[in-house]
Amino acid sequence: MPDRTVRFVLAAVLVLLALYVAQPYLQPLLYSAEAPRVVAARGDLAQSETTTIALFERASPSVVHVFAQSAATGRDLLDPDDEGGEQSGTQTGTGFVWDGAGHVVTNTHVVQNAAQSGGSVSVRMSDGEVVSATLVGLAPSYDLAVLRLGRVTKMPPPLAIGSSADLKVGQSTFAIGNPFGLDHTLTTGVISAVRRRMPTSAGRELSGVIQTDAAINPGNSGGPLLDSAGRLIGVNTAIVSPSGASAGIGFAIPVDVVNRVVPELIRVGRVRNPGIGIIAAQEAAAARLGIDGVVVLRVLPGSPAAQAGLRGVDPQTGDIGDVIVGANDQPVHRLADLTAAIEEAGLGAPVTLKVERDGRIRQIRITTADVAENRR
C-alpha cells in the first residue's frame, strides 16, 4: 500500500512537471485570439468628457491655421518644405474667426514680418480649404492683429465671447491651436494666475494677462483660450520655457482687451491709445534716485498733460518736476501701473492723478486723449 501511494504521488508530480514545461507551448494553442476580438461595451462617457468633446466640436471649425510668408524669400507660401519653419521665411500660427464678415484675429508677431516686408498671408480653414488673407490692422502694443479672409466656400461661425474681468484661479481652460504645425490640437488646463504683466514687442507692458497651464507651444500663438462654456476668454500669445516648448506656463491676452482693440482695428486699422501726453523717465534711473513713482521727463506740447500743467524735468538744471504716485485712487509705482489705470479709464475719460511736486502731494484731474504708442 505505501509503495502504491508513493508511485501515485510520483506520477502526479511528473504530470504537473510536464504541464509546467509544456505550458509555453500549450497556452498559444489554447488561448490565441486568431479572430477579431469582441468589442466590450464601454458605457456612457463621463460628463466631463462629453462636455469637452462638445466644446471642441463646436469651437474648432472657427479656428484656423495662419501662414505668413516674408517677401524676401521668394518661395511659395504653401511649399510643404516651408510649413512650420521660420528659417524658410514662413511664420505659422493660429487664428480664429471673429465675425461673419470673415475677420480673423491672430497675434501681431505671427504676421508682422510678412506685413513689414510686403509678403503674403494665407489661412487654412478647419475643412482644409486654403484662402488668401489681407492685413486689416496691427496693434503691436497688445500683440493683436486682424486679417480679412478672401472668398471662403463656407464661413465658420465666430466664437462666442466671454469676459476676463471675473475669471478665477482654478477655472478650467481649453486651448485650440496648431502647435508645431499640427492642426487643431486641443489642450486643457486651469487658470494658474490672473493680472499678470507681460512685455510686448512695442516696448510696452500689457497688464491683466491670464496665466494658464494648458499646454501652449510654438504654433499656438494667436489661438483662442476658452472657458468651460466654450466662450473666448483670451488669445494665447506666449510661453515661458527654457526649451521653447510648453513648461506649464502660458499667457493669454484677456478677452476684455481683445474685445476693445479688435473692433477698432477693423474700423480704422489702428488702435487709438488713451494717454495723457507725457514721456516718462527710465524706471531704473528713478529707482537709483530712490523715487517710487513715474517721473515725468517731458510733457508733450498741446497734450492733456500740458493743459493740466504737469511739469517735466528742467532741461537746464536737471531738477525733477512732477512724479506721478497715484491714479484713480490706485498707487503708481511704475509706468505699467499708470498705463493700466489710463487704459481702464479709456479714451476721452477723466483720470485723477496724485502728483508729488516740491515735496508736496497734489491731485490733478486730466482727460485722456489719443497718443502715440510709445508715449503716455
Buried (B, 14 or more C-beta within 10 A) or exposed (E): EEEEEEEEEEEEEEEEEEEEEEEEEEEEEEEEEEEEEEEEEEEEEEEEEEBBEEBBEBBBBBBBBBBBBBEEBEBEBEEEEBBBEEEBBBBBBBBBBBBEEBBBBBBBBBBBBBBEBEBBBBBBBBEEEEBBBEBBBBBBBBBBBBBBBEEBEEBBEBBBEBBBEEBEEEBBBBBBBBBEBEBBBBBBBBBBEBEBBBEBEBEBBBBBBBBBBBBBBBBBBBBBBBBBEBBBBBBBBBBEBEEEEBBBBBBBBBBBBBBBBBBBBBEEEEBBBBBBBBBBBEBEEBEEEEBEBBBBBBBBEEBBBBBBEBBBBEEEEEEBBBBBBBBBEEEBBBBBBBBBBBBBBEBEEEBBBBBBBEEEEEEBEBBBBEBEBEBB
